[in-house]
Amino acid sequence: MKKILLIDDEHSLVRTLELYFQGKGYHVLAAFDAREGLSLWREHDPDLVLLDVQMPGMDGTQALSVAKEENLSGDVIMITAFQDMEATLAAIQRGATDYLYKPLDLDTLDLLLEKILIRRSEREKLERLSHVISESFKPNQIIGKSTATLGVLKDIARVAPTPVTVLIEGETGTGKELVARTIHQQSAPDEPFVAINCAAIVGNLLESELFGHERGAFTGAVQRKLGKLEIAGSGTVFLDEIGELPLEVQAKFLRVLQEKQFQRVGGLKDISFKARLLVASNRNLESMVLTGSFREDLYFRLKVFVIHTPTLRERPEDIIPLAEHFISRLNRELKRNVTRIPMEYIKTLKAYDWPGNVRELENLLGRAIILSRGEVLELDECWFQRTEVCSASVSLEEQGELKSLTSLEKEHILRVLNHTGGNFGEACKILGITRPTLRKKINDYGLREFIGDS
């Protein structure tokens, strides 16, 4: 008979779970504080432990640390009523198998326990051989308690202590740089974090930006310049939009990864590359390899450990916690006091599919707070991009106008550019494309005369 240990100061929850699991044939042990729970843990050697985080006296994270120091066996599931990302990361670092939020969903808990028990015999030996990371994670801004968000946090906790290259994949606006910065904070917080957006730098300047150059290396190189790879030292280099890296630069960067050294443009001296490499892409690099626009050997060098940043559509339960976080921060920055979101707006926020993901949510809330006149958040339905596009489509249908995709794309790009006042950065965010792509489309459609030079 499998043994489950419940450690939680909420008596009613413990008694409910006790009856539930007894009815399913488990031998259940119960404790209402961490010290009592540790005593039962040592004495009965449970297969599974459900451990509450917030308890008076010794909390669950401290109890978990003690259990791991004493090599107490059993898979641990942390449970809490509070959203605390630091505690989540710390618990996973200390060896927790998973993390659940109250109120507990018994079906989800059942599936999780079944999966853990099936794998327990193989994992038990591996866990005893695993290194238990003791460092605490610093506060961060990864917000959410969804399964998808928790999966990202677990990946960060696993890969951060290692020096391996990480490929962060996800749509624009899903927080890929935030993931990179969080990994850096856990691996080399006192060293430089150097971020480079490969799509924002013209191809012939990107090589100099990465590797640096010597004086006289090319026209305009009036003095030596250190590249970002050199500036990073023993810290972290984050290459965003790696798919935009030109093929000739890809070849040179592959050499850096293979030989752990590089030369400045126009230089002869080899410089050691000591930094950790994190890269991100909103494009499918594997597809780019098949089309020949991305080197296969570089792709496999980068794809050591992959983290997928979920879209906001994949984690709708995080929309309101994210909104609360952004509103709180924006209140401080904009000196406002918005404290309430009408229920009708909550429904609207949850129903929208957020093509711009978290970044779009943040931008929309910023606009709303600026225009809100009191403590209640004010939104305008027409701000939601998908609503605007659908309205335009209905209007065209009603008018009987049928246009080519090229014409519609040209009109939409022009509408977005007019909306942003010709701001390329904001336009790229809304359109979900890079600056080089936007410039090409502007030239192809002859739009520059309408927006001027940006």
C-alpha positions in Angstrom: 0.0 0.0 0.0 1.4 3.4 -1.0 1.9 5.9 1.7 1.0 9.6 1.4 2.1 12.2 4.0 0.0 15.4 4.2 1.6 18.4 5.9 -0.6 21.5 6.0 -1.8 23.8 8.8 -5.3 24.0 7.2 -7.1 21.3 9.2 -10.2 21.1 7.0 -8.1 20.5 3.8 -6.0 17.8 5.5 -9.0 16.0 6.8 -10.7 16.2 3.3 -7.6 14.9 1.5 -7.2 12.2 4.2 -10.7 10.8 3.6 -10.3 11.1 -0.2 -7.0 9.2 -0.4 -8.1 6.6 2.2 -11.1 5.9 -0.1 -8.7 5.3 -3.0 -6.7 2.8 -1.0 -3.7 4.9 0.2 -2.2 4.7 3.6 -2.5 8.4 4.7 -0.3 10.2 7.3 -1.2 13.7 8.4 0.6 16.5 10.2 -0.5 20.1 10.8 2.9 21.7 11.1 6.3 21.2 9.4 8.2 19.8 12.5 5.5 17.2 13.1 5.5 16.4 9.4 9.3 15.9 9.4 9.0 13.5 12.3 6.4 11.4 10.5 8.5 11.7 7.3 11.6 10.2 9.1 9.6 7.5 10.8 7.3 6.2 8.0 9.3 6.8 4.8 6.3 7.9 2.6 6.2 7.5 -1.1 4.6 10.9 -1.6 4.5 14.1 0.4 2.0 16.9 -0.1 3.7 19.9 1.6 2.2 23.3 2.2 4.5 26.3 1.7 3.0 28.8 4.1 2.9 27.5 7.6 3.6 29.2 11.0 7.1 28.5 12.4 9.0 26.4 9.9 7.6 26.9 6.4 7.3 24.2 3.7 10.4 25.3 1.8 12.6 25.1 5.0 11.1 21.7 5.7 11.9 20.5 2.2 15.5 21.7 2.7 15.8 19.7 5.9 14.3 16.7 4.2 16.8 16.8 1.4 19.7 17.4 3.7 18.7 14.3 5.6 18.1 12.3 2.3 14.5 11.6 3.3 12.8 9.8 0.4 9.5 10.5 -1.3 8.3 12.6 -4.2 7.3 16.1 -2.9 4.4 18.2 -4.2 4.4 21.7 -2.8 1.0 23.3 -2.4 0.1 26.9 -1.6 -2.7 29.4 -1.7 -0.3 32.2 -2.7 1.3 33.0 -6.0 5.0 33.2 -5.1 7.3 32.6 -8.0 10.4 32.9 -5.8 9.1 30.1 -3.6 8.2 28.0 -6.7 11.8 28.3 -8.0 13.3 27.7 -4.7 11.2 24.6 -4.0 12.0 23.1 -7.4 15.7 23.8 -6.8 15.5 22.0 -3.5 14.1 18.9 -5.1 10.3 19.3 -5.2 8.7 17.2 -8.0 5.9 19.6 -8.7 3.9 22.6 -7.4 0.2 23.0 -7.1 -2.0 26.0 -6.2 -5.0 26.0 -3.9 -7.9 25.4 -4.3 -6.7 21.9 -5.3 -8.3 20.2 -8.3 -8.6 16.6 -7.3 -8.6 15.3 -10.8 -5.3 17.1 -11.6 -3.9 15.9 -8.3 -4.9 12.3 -9.1 -3.2 12.3 -12.6 -0.1 13.9 -11.1 0.2 11.3 -8.3 -0.4 8.4 -10.8 2.4 9.7 -13.1 4.7 10.1 -10.1 4.1 6.6 -8.8 4.6 5.0 -12.2 8.0 6.6 -12.5 9.0 6.4 -8.9 11.1 3.2 -9.0 13.4 4.6 -11.8 13.5 8.1 -10.5 14.3 7.2 -6.9 17.8 6.0 -7.7 18.4 9.1 -9.9 17.2 11.5 -7.3 19.7 10.1 -4.7 22.5 10.8 -7.3 21.3 14.3 -8.1 22.9 17.4 -6.8 20.5 19.5 -4.7 20.9 23.2 -5.5 20.9 25.3 -2.4 21.1 28.8 -3.8 17.9 30.9 -3.6 16.5 32.6 -6.6 16.2 36.3 -6.5 12.8 38.0 -7.1 11.8 38.1 -10.7 8.8 39.2 -12.8 7.7 35.9 -14.3 4.0 36.1 -13.4 1.4 33.3 -13.5 0.4 30.1 -11.9 -0.7 28.1 -15.0 0.7 24.8 -15.9 2.5 26.3 -18.9 4.1 29.0 -16.7 5.1 26.5 -14.1 6.7 24.4 -16.8 8.9 27.3 -17.8 9.9 28.0 -14.2 10.8 24.3 -13.8 13.0 24.4 -16.9 14.7 27.6 -15.7 15.4 26.0 -12.3 16.9 22.9 -14.0 19.1 24.6 -16.6 20.2 27.7 -14.7 23.0 26.0 -12.7 24.5 24.5 -15.8 26.7 26.3 -18.4 24.9 24.9 -21.5 23.5 26.9 -24.4 19.7 27.5 -24.2 17.4 28.1 -27.1 14.3 30.0 -26.1 11.5 29.7 -28.6 8.2 31.5 -28.7 6.0 34.1 -30.4 6.8 37.8 -30.2 5.8 39.3 -26.9 5.9 36.0 -24.9 8.8 37.1 -22.6 11.8 35.4 -24.1 14.2 38.0 -22.9 12.7 37.8 -19.4 13.4 34.1 -19.4 17.0 34.8 -20.4 17.4 37.4 -17.7 16.0 35.1 -15.1 18.4 32.3 -16.1 21.3 34.8 -16.0 20.2 36.0 -12.5 20.4 32.4 -11.3 23.7 31.5 -13.0 25.9 34.7 -13.0 24.1 37.5 -11.2 27.3 39.5 -10.6 28.5 39.3 -14.2 27.3 41.3 -17.2 24.2 40.5 -19.1 24.6 41.6 -22.7 21.6 41.5 -25.0 21.8 41.9 -28.8 18.7 42.1 -31.1 20.0 40.5 -34.3 17.0 42.0 -36.2 17.6 45.6 -35.1 21.1 45.9 -36.5 22.0 46.2 -40.2 23.8 43.0 -41.4 27.1 44.7 -42.2 27.3 46.3 -38.8 26.2 43.2 -36.8 29.6 41.5 -37.1 31.3 44.5 -35.6 28.6 44.7 -32.9 29.3 41.0 -32.0 33.0 40.7 -32.4 34.2 44.3 -32.1 36.7 45.9 -34.6 40.2 47.3 -34.8 41.0 50.8 -35.8 41.0 51.1 -39.6 39.2 47.8 -40.1 36.7 49.5 -42.4 35.7 53.0 -43.4 34.6 54.9 -40.3 36.4 52.6 -37.8 38.4 55.5 -36.3 39.2 53.6 -33.1 39.2 50.1 -31.6 35.8 49.0 -30.4 35.1 46.0 -28.1 32.3 43.7 -29.3 29.5 42.4 -27.2 31.0 38.9 -26.9 34.1 40.5 -25.3 32.1 42.9 -23.1 30.1 40.0 -21.6 33.3 38.5 -20.0 32.2 35.6 -17.9 28.6 36.7 -17.9 25.8 36.0 -20.4 25.3 36.8 -24.0 21.7 36.9 -25.2 21.1 36.9 -28.9 17.5 37.8 -29.6 15.9 36.9 -33.0 18.8 34.6 -33.9 17.0 33.6 -37.0 17.8 37.1 -38.5 21.6 36.4 -38.3 23.0 36.6 -41.9 24.5 33.3 -43.2 28.0 34.8 -43.3 27.8 35.8 -39.7 26.3 32.4 -38.8 29.5 30.8 -40.1 31.7 33.0 -38.0 29.6 32.5 -34.9 29.7 28.8 -35.3 33.5 29.0 -35.1 33.1 30.9 -31.8 31.0 28.1 -30.3 33.4 25.4 -31.6 36.7 27.0 -30.6 35.5 29.3 -27.8 37.4 32.2 -29.3 37.1 34.9 -31.9 38.9 37.8 -33.5 37.8 41.4 -33.8 37.1 42.6 -37.3 40.4 43.5 -38.8 42.3 41.9 -35.9 44.7 39.0 -35.7 44.6 38.3 -31.9 42.4 35.4 -30.7 40.1 36.4 -27.8 38.6 33.8 -25.5 34.8 33.6 -25.4 34.0 32.8 -21.7 30.3 33.9 -21.5 27.3 31.7 -21.4 25.1 31.8 -24.6 21.3 32.2 -24.6 19.5 32.7 -27.9 15.9 33.3 -28.8 13.8 33.1 -31.9 10.1 33.7 -32.8 10.8 31.9 -36.1 11.0 28.1 -36.6 14.7 27.5 -36.9 14.2 23.9 -38.0 12.1 25.0 -40.9 14.7 27.6 -41.8 17.3 24.9 -41.8 15.2 23.0 -44.4 15.0 26.1 -46.6 18.7 26.8 -46.3 18.3 30.1 -44.6 19.9 28.8 -41.3 22.9 26.6 -40.9 22.1 23.1 -39.7 25.4 22.7 -37.8 24.8 26.0 -36.0 21.2 25.0 -35.2 22.3 21.8 -33.5 25.0 23.7 -31.6 22.3 26.1 -30.3 19.7 23.4 -29.6 21.3 22.0 -26.4 18.4 22.8 -24.1 15.1 24.3 -25.4 12.6 26.4 -23.5 9.3 27.2 -25.1 7.6 30.4 -23.9 3.9 29.8 -24.1 1.6 32.3 -25.7 -1.0 34.1 -23.6 -3.6 32.0 -25.5 -2.0 28.9 -24.0 -2.3 30.2 -20.4 -5.5 32.3 -20.1 -5.6 31.8 -16.3 -2.5 34.0 -16.1 -4.2 37.0 -17.8 -5.7 38.5 -14.6 -2.6 38.0 -12.4 -0.5 39.6 -15.2 -3.0 42.5 -15.5 -2.8 43.0 -11.7 1.0 43.0 -11.8 1.1 45.5 -14.7 -1.5 47.8 -13.2 0.3 47.9 -9.9 3.6 48.7 -11.6 2.0 51.3 -14.0 0.3 53.0 -11.0 3.7 53.7 -9.5 5.3 54.8 -12.8 2.4 57.0 -13.9 1.4 58.1 -10.4 -2.2 56.8 -10.8 -4.4 54.9 -8.4 -6.3 52.4 -10.4 -7.5 49.7 -8.0 -10.4 48.0 -9.6 -11.2 46.2 -12.9 -14.9 45.9 -13.8 -16.1 42.4 -14.3 -17.1 43.1 -17.9 -13.5 44.0 -18.7 -12.2 40.9 -17.0 -14.4 38.9 -19.3 -13.2 40.9 -22.3 -9.5 40.4 -21.3 -10.1 36.6 -20.9 -12.0 36.3 -24.2 -9.4 38.1 -26.4 -6.8 35.9 -28.1 -3.9 38.3 -27.6 -1.9 38.0 -30.8 0.7 40.3 -29.3 0.9 38.2 -26.2 2.1 39.7 -22.8 3.6 42.7 -24.5 0.2 43.6 -26.0 -1.5 43.2 -22.7 1.0 45.5 -21.0 0.7 48.2 -23.7 -3.1 48.1 -23.6 -3.2 48.4 -19.9 -0.8 51.3 -20.0 -3.1 53.1 -22.4 -6.1 52.3 -20.2 -4.5 53.7 -17.0 -3.5 56.9 -18.8 -7.1 57.4 -19.8 -8.8 56.2 -16.6 -10.1 59.0 -14.6 -10.4 57.4 -11.2 -9.9 54.2 -9.3 -11.8 52.1 -11.8 -9.9 50.9 -15.0 -11.5 52.1 -18.2 -11.1 50.2 -21.5 -12.3 50.8 -25.0 -13.4 47.7 -27.0 -12.0 49.2 -30.2 -8.5 48.8 -28.8 -8.5 45.1 -29.3 -6.7 44.5 -32.6 -8.6 41.4 -33.6 -11.9 43.2 -33.1 -10.7 46.0 -35.4 -9.6 43.5 -38.1 -12.9 41.5 -37.9 -14.9 44.8 -38.1 -12.9 45.8 -41.2 -13.6 42.4 -42.8 -17.3 42.6 -42.1 -17.4 46.1 -43.5 -15.7 45.0 -46.7 -18.1 42.1 -47.1 -21.0 44.4 -46.6 -19.7 46.7 -49.2 -19.1 43.8 -51.6 -15.4 44.7 -52.0 -13.2 41.7 -52.6 -9.5 42.5 -52.6 -6.3 40.6 -53.0 -4.2 39.6 -50.0 -1.5 41.9 -51.2 -3.9 44.9 -51.2 -5.2 44.0 -47.8 -1.7 43.6 -46.4 -0.6 47.0 -47.8 -3.7 48.7 -46.3 -3.2 47.1 -43.0 0.5 48.0 -42.8 -0.4 51.6 -43.7 -3.1 51.6 -41.1 -0.7 50.4 -38.4 2.0 52.9 -39.4 -0.5 55.7 -39.3 -1.7 54.5 -35.9 1.8 54.5 -34.5 2.8 57.7 -36.1 5.4 56.0 -38.2 7.1 54.5 -35.2 8.9 51.4 -36.6 9.3 49.7 -33.2 5.6 49.9 -32.2 4.5 49.0 -35.7 6.7 45.8 -35.7 5.2 44.8 -32.3 1.7 45.1 -33.6 2.4 43.4 -37.0 4.6 40.7 -35.4 7.4 41.2 -37.9 11.0 42.4 -37.7 12.3 45.8 -38.8 14.1 44.5 -41.9 10.9 42.8 -43.0 8.9 46.0 -42.3 11.4 48.0 -44.3 11.2 45.6 -47.2 7.4 45.7 -47.3 7.4 49.5 -47.2 9.7 49.6 -50.2 7.7 46.8 -52.0 4.4 48.7 -51.5 5.8 52.2 -52.1 4.6 53.4 -48.7 7.6 55.6 -47.7 6.0 58.6 -49.3 3.1 58.3 -46.9 5.1 57.9 -43.7 8.3 59.8 -44.3 11.7 58.4 -43.2 11.8 56.5 -39.9 
